């Protein structure tokens, strides 16, 4: 039986002097890679699948021809148990515009911790076989969007055995200390923890986090599989004990939840989230206390998102529309059953080489719901410049617009200033219509090598909806992003 023509290449990276990575040039005889490169598998040359051993150096311990080896000979007979040096000659590059073409195999470069099957699963190429331009572009985009890599480059080369797809990857650190905080509208919280987004190199995530919200202590633990059952399903299990101060009370919640998201054709995302919670209420830190009755309940959240947003380094592009419906069954005597709908639209436009226009719109509607289950709007997470939870409503329309500019970008540090406008129209509990509007400037100091990492500082001036005031908002990463749907909240 002929061996399958699938070759995986693993390259251990050595940082360059400028803080980047020393990427080996495939087939360039005058540019030896910084470390040995291993190719797994054999071409369709009649060699058995087990031809040659898997190793990163020949028996002598010295690399041959820049330290690049092939398991199973591409040309000629295997030597040293199937290890032969690569020819080292420059290969003809095939432009993507020439697709569709038959591609014999994929070479993955830059993987040291991530298992090769993880990258191949994102590429979703059936090789050897015909690859179209759409399949090739979509595969590279999926590698970007999975969040494991800070660099994704792909090219096609014409080799003696046919066309070979070469994908260069730069891995992000997967075991990350978690530090996040939010300050705005008179409220503040800080979270400290640890998570691994690529546990055992298999694209699994676990995490634990401590939270301090003003004077209260809480925490969360979770486990997530972004490719549940090997499919494009995301499964999340989470338990948390958290506090949330409001103007009239402080909520203490014990909650367990299960969340499943299913992806279809990279354009549709179906979700089902089930939460079981127990709330207890105590006096607020300041102000007059108006305590609701303690509450227990179950919430079911089906959702549908349409569209696709792609990550391109520090910027995003694309659009999506998500509809989330919540059905709540609680012990509240006045609202034992309620239904809510939240519609969110996101849009991102890349302008030139450095600018990114980011847009978010939300529409919230609810039947009569328990006090804590209504919508709260404020400066901590939705409308900068206003007091936290300053508006409680069952109907609202909200919009955020940011113009972001990448003024400096390197492997470990990037500077992204932003100008923004936040606004909302709400139906108050007294059945009046109230408008809210603010504008301001900010800056994000990001770490491209790590996922959703960096500091954000914004200053906003309220223009409509209250007395003019200057409000500061600080946090981690962007004020809003397409990746928020997958973040632990």
C-alpha positions as CSV (number, residue, x, y, z in Angstrom):
1,X,0.0,0.0,0.0
2,X,1.3,3.4,-0.8
3,X,2.0,5.7,2.1
4,X,-0.3,8.7,2.5
5,X,1.4,11.8,1.2
6,X,1.0,13.9,4.4
7,X,4.1,15.5,5.9
8,X,4.1,17.5,9.1
9,X,7.0,19.7,10.0
10,X,7.9,20.8,13.5
11,X,10.3,23.6,14.1
12,X,11.6,24.9,17.4
13,X,12.0,28.7,17.2
14,X,14.9,30.7,18.5
15,X,14.2,34.4,19.2
16,X,16.1,36.8,17.1
17,X,18.0,39.7,18.4
18,X,15.2,42.2,17.7
19,X,12.7,40.3,19.7
20,X,11.1,38.5,16.8
21,X,11.6,34.9,15.7
22,X,14.3,33.4,13.5
23,X,12.2,31.8,10.8
24,X,14.0,29.3,8.6
25,X,13.7,29.8,4.9
26,X,12.5,26.6,3.3
27,X,14.8,25.4,0.6
28,X,17.3,28.3,1.0
29,X,20.8,26.7,1.2
30,X,22.4,29.9,2.6
31,X,20.0,30.3,5.5
32,X,20.3,27.4,8.0
33,X,17.4,27.3,10.5
34,X,18.0,28.0,14.1
35,X,17.0,24.5,15.2
36,X,16.4,21.1,13.7
37,X,13.3,20.6,11.6
38,X,11.5,17.3,11.5
39,X,9.2,16.1,8.7
40,X,6.8,13.3,9.6
41,X,5.4,10.9,7.0
42,X,6.5,10.0,3.5
43,X,5.6,11.1,0.0
44,X,3.8,8.9,-2.4
45,X,6.9,7.1,-3.5
46,X,6.1,3.5,-2.6
47,X,7.8,3.6,0.8
48,X,5.9,2.0,3.7
49,X,4.4,4.3,6.3
50,X,6.9,3.2,8.9
51,X,9.9,3.9,6.7
52,X,12.4,5.6,9.0
53,X,12.3,6.6,12.6
54,X,11.0,9.8,14.2
55,X,13.9,11.8,15.5
56,X,15.2,15.3,15.4
57,X,18.9,14.5,14.7
58,X,20.8,11.7,12.9
59,X,22.5,9.1,15.0
60,X,25.7,11.1,15.1
61,X,23.9,13.9,16.8
62,X,25.1,16.4,14.2
63,X,22.5,18.1,11.9
64,X,23.0,17.6,8.2
65,X,22.5,20.4,5.7
66,X,21.1,22.9,8.3
67,X,19.5,20.3,10.5
68,X,16.6,19.5,8.2
69,X,15.5,15.9,7.9
70,X,12.8,13.9,6.2
71,X,11.3,10.7,7.6
72,X,11.1,8.5,4.5
73,X,13.0,9.4,1.4
74,X,11.4,11.8,-1.1
75,X,14.0,10.9,-3.7
76,X,16.3,7.8,-3.4
77,X,16.7,5.2,-0.8
78,X,16.3,5.9,3.0
79,X,19.5,6.2,5.0
80,X,20.1,5.8,8.7
81,X,16.8,4.2,9.3
82,X,15.0,6.5,6.8
83,X,16.6,9.8,7.6
84,X,17.9,11.7,4.6
85,X,18.9,15.3,4.3
86,X,16.6,17.6,2.3
87,X,18.0,18.6,-1.0
88,X,18.2,22.2,0.2
89,X,17.5,23.7,-3.3
90,X,15.2,26.6,-3.8
91,X,11.7,25.6,-4.7
92,X,9.4,27.4,-7.2
93,X,6.7,29.3,-5.4
94,X,3.2,28.8,-6.6
95,X,0.9,31.8,-6.3
96,X,-2.5,31.3,-4.6
97,X,-4.2,32.7,-7.7
98,X,-3.2,29.5,-9.5
99,X,-5.5,27.4,-7.4
100,X,-7.4,25.0,-7.7
101,X,-4.4,22.6,-7.9
102,X,-3.6,19.2,-6.6
103,X,-1.7,19.5,-3.3
104,X,0.3,16.5,-2.1
105,X,0.8,17.3,1.6
106,X,1.2,20.1,4.2
107,X,4.3,21.0,6.0
108,X,3.8,22.7,9.4
109,X,6.7,24.9,10.7
110,X,7.0,26.4,14.1
111,X,5.1,23.9,16.3
112,X,6.9,22.9,19.5
113,X,4.1,22.3,22.0
114,X,0.9,22.2,19.9
115,X,0.1,18.7,18.5
116,X,0.1,18.7,14.7
117,X,-3.4,17.3,14.5
118,X,-4.7,20.6,16.1
119,X,-3.4,22.7,13.2
120,X,-4.5,20.2,10.6
121,X,-7.9,20.1,12.1
122,X,-8.2,23.9,11.6
123,X,-6.9,23.7,8.0
124,X,-9.5,21.0,7.1
125,X,-7.7,20.1,3.9
126,X,-8.1,16.6,2.5
127,X,-4.7,15.7,1.1
128,X,-3.5,14.5,-1.3
129,X,-6.2,16.2,-3.3
130,X,-7.4,19.3,-5.0
131,X,-7.4,22.5,-3.0
132,X,-9.3,25.6,-4.1
133,X,-8.3,29.2,-3.3
134,X,-11.3,29.5,-1.0
135,X,-10.3,26.4,1.0
136,X,-6.7,27.6,1.3
137,X,-7.7,31.1,2.5
138,X,-10.3,29.7,4.9
139,X,-7.8,27.2,6.4
140,X,-5.3,30.0,7.2
141,X,-8.1,32.2,8.6
142,X,-9.2,29.4,10.9
143,X,-5.6,29.1,12.2
144,X,-5.7,32.8,13.0
145,X,-9.1,32.7,14.6
146,X,-8.4,29.7,16.9
147,X,-6.2,32.1,19.0
148,X,-3.3,29.7,19.5
149,X,-0.9,31.5,17.1
150,X,0.5,35.0,16.9
151,X,1.7,34.5,13.4
152,X,0.2,32.5,10.5
153,X,1.9,32.5,7.0
154,X,1.2,30.1,4.2
155,X,2.7,29.5,0.8
156,X,2.6,26.9,-1.9
157,X,5.8,25.4,-3.4
158,X,6.4,23.1,-6.4
159,X,8.5,20.2,-5.2
160,X,9.8,17.2,-7.2
161,X,6.8,15.2,-5.9
162,X,4.2,17.9,-6.6
163,X,2.8,21.0,-5.0
164,X,3.3,21.2,-1.2
165,X,1.5,23.6,1.2
166,X,3.9,25.1,3.7
167,X,2.4,26.8,6.8
168,X,4.6,28.8,9.2
169,X,3.2,29.2,12.7
170,X,4.4,31.1,15.7
171,X,2.8,29.8,18.9
172,X,1.5,32.0,21.7
173,X,2.2,31.0,25.2
174,X,-0.7,28.9,26.4
175,X,-0.1,28.8,30.2
176,X,-0.9,32.3,31.1
177,X,-1.2,34.2,34.4
178,X,-4.6,35.9,34.3
179,X,-4.8,39.5,35.4
180,X,-7.7,41.8,34.5
181,X,-9.4,44.7,36.0
182,X,-12.1,47.2,35.4
183,X,-12.5,50.7,36.7
184,X,-15.3,53.0,35.6
185,X,-18.5,54.7,36.8
186,X,-17.5,54.5,40.5
187,X,-17.0,50.7,40.5
188,X,-13.9,48.7,40.3
189,X,-12.9,45.0,40.2
190,X,-9.7,43.0,39.8
191,X,-9.2,39.4,38.8
192,X,-6.2,37.2,39.3
193,X,-5.8,33.6,38.1
194,X,-4.2,31.1,35.8
195,X,-5.3,29.3,32.7
196,X,-4.0,27.1,29.9
197,X,-5.6,27.6,26.5
198,X,-3.6,24.7,25.0
199,X,-3.5,22.1,27.7
200,X,-1.2,19.2,26.7
201,X,-0.9,20.9,23.3
202,X,-4.4,19.6,22.4
203,X,-6.4,22.9,22.2
204,X,-8.1,22.3,25.6
205,X,-8.6,25.0,28.2
206,X,-8.8,25.0,32.0
207,X,-8.7,28.0,34.3
208,X,-9.3,29.4,37.8
209,X,-9.7,33.0,38.9
210,X,-10.0,35.0,42.0
211,X,-12.1,38.2,41.9
212,X,-12.2,41.2,44.1
213,X,-15.2,43.5,43.4
214,X,-14.8,46.5,45.6
215,X,-14.9,45.0,49.1
216,X,-16.1,41.5,48.1
217,X,-14.2,38.3,47.3
218,X,-15.3,35.6,44.8
219,X,-13.9,33.2,42.3
220,X,-14.5,31.0,39.2
221,X,-13.2,27.7,37.8
222,X,-13.9,26.3,34.3
223,X,-13.0,23.8,31.7
224,X,-13.5,24.3,28.0
225,X,-13.1,22.2,24.8
226,X,-13.2,24.4,21.7
227,X,-13.5,21.4,19.5
228,X,-15.8,19.2,21.4
229,X,-15.9,15.6,20.1
230,X,-13.5,16.7,17.4
231,X,-16.1,18.9,15.8
232,X,-16.5,22.6,15.5
233,X,-18.3,22.6,18.9
234,X,-17.3,24.6,21.9
235,X,-18.2,23.0,25.3
236,X,-17.8,25.0,28.6
237,X,-18.5,23.9,32.2
238,X,-18.1,26.6,34.8
239,X,-18.8,27.1,38.5
240,X,-18.6,30.6,40.2
241,X,-19.1,32.4,43.5
242,X,-19.3,36.1,42.7
243,X,-20.5,39.4,44.1
244,X,-22.0,42.4,42.2
245,X,-22.7,45.7,43.9
246,X,-25.7,47.7,42.7
247,X,-26.8,51.1,43.8
248,X,-29.5,49.7,46.1
249,X,-28.1,46.3,47.2
250,X,-25.2,43.8,46.8
251,X,-25.9,40.6,45.1
252,X,-24.0,37.3,46.1
253,X,-24.4,34.6,43.5
254,X,-23.5,30.9,43.5
255,X,-23.9,29.6,39.9
256,X,-23.1,26.6,37.8
257,X,-23.4,26.6,34.0
258,X,-22.9,24.6,30.9
259,X,-22.5,26.3,27.5
260,X,-22.3,24.6,24.0
261,X,-21.6,26.5,20.8
262,X,-21.8,24.8,17.4
263,X,-20.3,26.3,14.2
264,X,-21.6,25.7,10.7
265,X,-19.7,26.7,7.6
266,X,-17.8,29.4,9.6
267,X,-20.8,31.7,9.1
268,X,-23.4,30.4,11.7
269,X,-22.9,29.9,15.4
270,X,-25.6,28.1,17.4
271,X,-25.5,28.2,21.1
272,X,-27.3,26.8,24.2
273,X,-26.4,27.9,27.7
274,X,-28.0,26.6,30.9
275,X,-27.5,28.3,34.2
276,X,-28.6,27.3,37.7
277,X,-28.1,30.0,40.3
278,X,-28.9,31.1,43.9
279,X,-28.8,34.8,44.8
280,X,-28.7,36.4,48.2
281,X,-28.9,40.2,48.7
282,X,-27.3,42.4,51.3
283,X,-27.1,46.2,51.9
284,X,-25.0,48.3,49.5
285,X,-21.7,49.7,50.5
286,X,-23.2,53.2,50.3
287,X,-26.7,54.6,49.9
288,X,-30.1,53.5,51.0
289,X,-30.8,49.8,51.0
290,X,-33.7,48.4,48.9
291,X,-33.3,44.6,49.0
292,X,-35.1,42.2,46.7
293,X,-36.1,38.8,48.0
294,X,-33.4,36.1,47.8
295,X,-33.8,34.3,44.5
296,X,-33.1,30.9,43.0
297,X,-33.7,30.0,39.4
298,X,-32.7,28.3,36.1
299,X,-32.0,30.2,32.9
300,X,-31.9,28.8,29.4
301,X,-30.2,30.9,26.7
302,X,-30.5,29.7,23.1
303,X,-28.6,31.9,20.7
304,X,-27.8,32.2,17.0
305,X,-24.9,34.3,15.5
306,X,-24.7,34.9,11.7
307,X,-21.6,36.3,10.0
308,X,-17.9,36.0,10.5
309,X,-15.2,38.2,12.0
310,X,-11.6,37.4,11.3
311,X,-8.6,38.4,13.4
312,X,-5.7,39.8,11.4
313,X,-2.8,40.4,13.9
314,X,-4.1,43.3,16.1
315,X,-7.1,44.2,13.9
316,X,-10.4,42.6,13.0
317,X,-12.6,42.6,9.9
318,X,-16.0,41.4,9.1
319,X,-19.5,41.6,10.6
320,X,-21.9,39.5,12.7
321,X,-25.4,39.6,14.1
322,X,-26.3,37.6,17.2
323,X,-29.7,37.0,18.8
324,X,-29.7,35.7,22.3
325,X,-33.0,34.7,24.0
326,X,-33.2,34.0,27.8
327,X,-36.0,32.1,29.4
328,X,-36.0,32.3,33.2
329,X,-37.8,30.3,35.8
330,X,-37.3,31.7,39.3
331,X,-38.7,31.7,42.8
332,X,-39.7,35.4,42.4
333,X,-43.4,35.7,43.4
334,X,-44.1,38.5,40.9
335,X,-42.0,37.2,38.0
336,X,-41.7,33.4,38.2
337,X,-41.3,33.2,34.4
338,X,-39.8,35.8,32.1
339,X,-38.3,36.1,28.6
340,X,-35.6,38.4,27.4
341,X,-34.0,39.0,24.0
342,X,-30.6,40.6,23.4
343,X,-29.6,41.4,19.8
344,X,-26.0,42.4,19.2
345,X,-24.4,43.5,15.9
346,X,-20.6,43.8,15.5
347,X,-18.8,45.3,12.5
348,X,-15.1,45.8,11.9
349,X,-13.5,47.5,8.9
350,X,-9.7,47.6,8.2
351,X,-8.7,51.0,6.9
352,X,-5.4,51.2,5.2
353,X,-2.4,49.5,6.9
354,X,-3.0,50.7,10.4
355,X,-6.6,51.8,11.2
356,X,-9.5,49.7,12.4
357,X,-13.1,50.9,12.7
358,X,-15.0,49.0,15.3
359,X,-18.8,49.2,15.7
360,X,-21.1,47.6,18.2
361,X,-24.9,47.8,18.5
362,X,-27.2,46.2,21.1
363,X,-31.0,46.0,21.4
364,X,-32.5,44.6,24.7
365,X,-36.1,43.7,25.3
366,X,-37.6,42.0,28.3
367,X,-40.9,41.0,29.9
368,X,-41.4,41.8,33.6
369,X,-38.3,40.3,35.3
370,X,-36.9,40.1,38.8
371,X,-35.0,43.2,39.8
372,X,-31.5,41.7,39.3
373,X,-32.3,40.0,36.0
374,X,-33.1,43.3,34.3
375,X,-30.7,45.2,32.0
376,X,-28.1,47.5,33.7
377,X,-26.2,50.1,31.8
378,X,-23.3,52.1,33.0
379,X,-19.7,53.2,32.6
380,X,-18.0,50.0,33.7
381,X,-18.8,48.0,30.5
382,X,-21.2,49.7,28.2
383,X,-21.3,53.5,28.2
384,X,-18.1,55.1,29.3
385,X,-18.3,58.3,31.4
386,X,-21.5,57.4,33.3
387,X,-21.8,55.8,36.8
388,X,-21.9,52.0,36.9
389,X,-25.4,50.5,36.8
390,X,-26.8,54.0,36.7
391,X,-29.7,52.9,34.5
392,X,-31.9,49.8,35.1
393,X,-34.3,49.1,32.2
394,X,-36.2,46.4,30.4
395,X,-35.8,48.1,26.9
396,X,-32.8,49.8,25.5
397,X,-30.9,50.5,22.3
398,X,-27.1,51.0,22.6
399,X,-24.2,51.8,20.2
400,X,-20.4,52.1,20.5
401,X,-18.0,53.3,17.8
402,X,-14.2,53.2,18.0
403,X,-11.5,54.2,15.6
404,X,-8.3,52.3,16.5
405,X,-4.8,52.9,15.1
406,X,-1.9,50.6,15.3
407,X,1.0,53.1,15.7
408,X,3.6,50.6,17.0
409,X,3.7,46.8,16.6
410,X,6.3,44.3,17.6
411,X,6.3,40.7,18.9
412,X,5.9,41.6,22.5
413,X,4.5,45.1,22.6
414,X,2.0,47.2,20.6
415,X,0.5,50.6,21.0
416,X,-3.1,51.2,19.8
417,X,-4.7,54.6,20.5
418,X,-8.4,55.0,20.0
419,X,-11.2,57.6,19.7
420,X,-14.7,56.6,20.6
421,X,-18.4,57.5,20.9
422,X,-20.8,55.7,23.2
423,X,-24.6,56.2,23.2
424,X,-27.9,54.7,24.3
425,X,-31.6,55.3,24.4
426,X,-33.4,53.6,27.2
427,X,-37.0,53.2,28.5
428,X,-36.8,53.9,32.2
429,X,-38.8,52.1,34.9
430,X,-41.0,55.2,35.1
431,X,-41.8,54.7,31.4
432,X,-39.8,57.7,30.3
433,X,-37.4,57.8,27.4
434,X,-33.8,58.8,28.3
435,X,-30.8,59.4,26.0
436,X,-27.2,58.8,27.0
437,X,-24.1,60.0,25.0
438,X,-20.4,60.3,25.7
439,X,-17.2,60.6,23.7
440,X,-13.5,60.4,24.5
441,X,-10.0,59.1,23.7
442,X,-8.0,56.1,24.9
443,X,-5.0,53.9,24.4
444,X,-4.4,50.2,24.4
445,X,-0.9,48.8,25.3
446,X,-1.1,45.2,24.0
447,X,1.0,42.1,24.0
448,X,0.5,40.4,20.6
449,X,2.4,37.3,21.7
450,X,-0.4,36.6,24.3
451,X,-4.1,36.2,23.7
452,X,-6.4,39.1,24.8
453,X,-3.6,40.6,26.9
454,X,-2.7,44.3,27.5
455,X,-3.9,47.4,29.3
456,X,-6.6,49.8,28.2
457,X,-7.2,53.3,29.4
458,X,-10.1,55.6,28.3
459,X,-11.2,59.0,29.3
460,X,-14.8,60.0,28.4
461,X,-16.9,63.1,28.7
462,X,-20.7,62.8,29.1
463,X,-22.6,64.9,26.6
464,X,-26.2,63.9,27.0
465,X,-28.2,62.2,29.8
466,X,-26.8,63.8,32.9
467,X,-24.7,66.6,34.2
468,X,-21.4,66.9,32.2
469,X,-18.6,65.0,33.8
470,X,-15.3,63.3,33.0
471,X,-15.1,59.6,33.6
472,X,-12.2,57.3,33.4
473,X,-12.4,53.6,32.4
474,X,-9.5,51.2,32.7
475,X,-9.3,47.5,31.8
476,X,-7.7,44.8,29.8
477,X,-7.6,44.4,26.0
478,X,-10.3,46.2,24.0
479,X,-13.5,47.7,25.4
480,X,-15.4,45.3,23.0
481,X,-14.2,42.7,20.5
482,X,-15.5,39.8,18.5
483,X,-13.7,37.4,20.9
484,X,-15.8,38.6,23.9
485,X,-18.4,35.8,23.1
486,X,-15.8,33.2,23.9
487,X,-14.3,35.0,27.0
488,X,-15.0,33.8,30.5
489,X,-17.2,36.5,32.1
